[in-house]
């Protein structure tokens, strides 16, 4: 295991992993289209958590022929947090996202809901 300090990105095969991407004010980037914002604003592939929603956007890079991903992976827990309220509960996604063929910032993403994991592996 490699322990990475909070909010320090970890780059693996051209993909940056971080709890959330801080904006200019230091607060987490947010918005309805967060995944797309990550891919376009960062100019490189970024995977984040923090928002508890699942979003995935892929932006083509016309000059290089490569792709840039913005991926928000949701949450990997069963219980709902009281602070989220009913609207927060209705937008959360629970599961994991399996990344394969990770190379030069590109990858295949397979979201797997927590219910599916429990059905298959208890």
C-alpha positions in Angstrom: 0.0 0.0 0.0 1.1 3.5 -0.7 -0.4 6.1 1.7 -1.2 9.4 -0.2 -1.9 12.6 1.8 -5.4 13.9 1.5 -6.0 16.0 -1.6 -2.6 15.0 -3.1 -3.3 13.4 -6.5 -1.9 9.9 -7.2 -1.1 9.4 -10.9 -1.2 5.9 -12.3 -0.8 5.2 -16.0 -1.8 8.8 -16.9 -4.9 8.8 -14.7 -5.0 11.1 -11.6 -6.9 9.8 -8.5 -7.9 12.3 -5.8 -10.7 12.6 -3.2 -12.0 15.7 -4.9 -10.4 18.3 -7.2 -10.0 21.6 -5.3 -11.0 24.7 -7.3 -9.3 28.2 -7.0 -10.9 28.8 -3.6 -9.7 25.4 -2.3 -13.3 24.1 -2.2 -14.2 21.0 -4.2 -15.2 21.5 -7.8 -18.9 20.8 -8.1 -21.8 21.0 -10.4 -24.4 19.1 -12.3 -21.9 18.1 -15.0 -18.9 17.5 -12.7 -17.4 14.7 -14.7 -17.3 16.8 -17.9 -15.9 19.7 -16.0 -13.1 17.6 -14.6 -12.2 16.3 -18.1 -12.3 19.7 -19.8 -10.8 21.9 -17.0 -8.0 19.5 -16.0 -7.1 18.5 -19.5 -6.1 15.1 -18.3 -8.0 12.1 -16.9 -9.2 12.5 -13.3 -11.1 10.1 -11.0 -12.7 11.6 -7.8 -15.1 10.6 -5.1 -16.6 13.1 -2.6 -20.0 13.8 -4.2 -21.4 10.3 -3.8 -22.9 10.5 -7.4 -21.8 8.5 -10.4 -20.8 10.4 -13.5 -18.5 9.6 -16.4 -17.6 11.9 -19.3 -15.1 11.2 -22.0 -13.6 14.0 -24.1 -11.8 13.3 -27.3 -8.5 15.0 -28.0 -8.6 15.6 -31.8 -4.8 16.4 -32.3 -3.5 13.3 -30.4 -6.4 10.9 -31.0 -6.5 10.1 -27.3 -9.3 10.5 -24.7 -9.6 12.4 -21.4 -11.9 11.0 -18.8 -13.7 12.7 -15.9 -15.0 10.1 -13.5 -17.0 10.6 -10.3 -17.2 7.2 -8.6 -20.0 7.5 -6.1 -19.7 5.9 -2.7 -18.9 2.4 -1.4 -21.1 2.1 1.6 -24.6 1.0 2.4 -26.0 3.4 4.9 -27.4 6.8 4.1 -26.1 9.8 6.0 -28.6 12.0 7.7 -27.0 15.2 6.6 -27.7 14.4 3.0 -31.5 14.7 3.5 -34.0 13.0 1.1 -32.8 14.8 -2.0 -29.2 13.8 -1.3 -30.2 10.2 -0.7 -32.0 10.1 -4.1 -28.9 11.2 -6.0 -26.3 9.0 -4.4 -24.9 6.0 -6.2 -23.4 3.1 -4.3 -21.0 0.7 -5.8 -17.5 0.5 -7.3 -16.1 1.3 -10.7 -13.7 -1.3 -12.2 -11.1 0.3 -14.5 -9.4 -1.9 -17.0 -7.0 -1.4 -19.9 -5.6 1.7 -18.1 -3.0 3.2 -20.3 -1.8 6.8 -21.1 -4.9 8.3 -19.4 -7.4 6.2 -21.2 -9.4 3.3 -19.7 -12.5 1.2 -19.8 -14.9 1.8 -16.9 -17.4 -0.7 -15.6 -19.7 0.5 -12.8 -20.9 -2.2 -10.5 -23.8 -1.4 -8.1 -23.5 -2.4 -4.5 -26.6 -4.6 -4.9 -25.0 -6.5 -7.7 -21.9 -7.1 -5.6 -24.0 -8.4 -2.7 -26.0 -10.7 -4.9 -22.9 -12.3 -6.5 -20.6 -12.4 -3.5 -22.7 -11.8 -0.4 
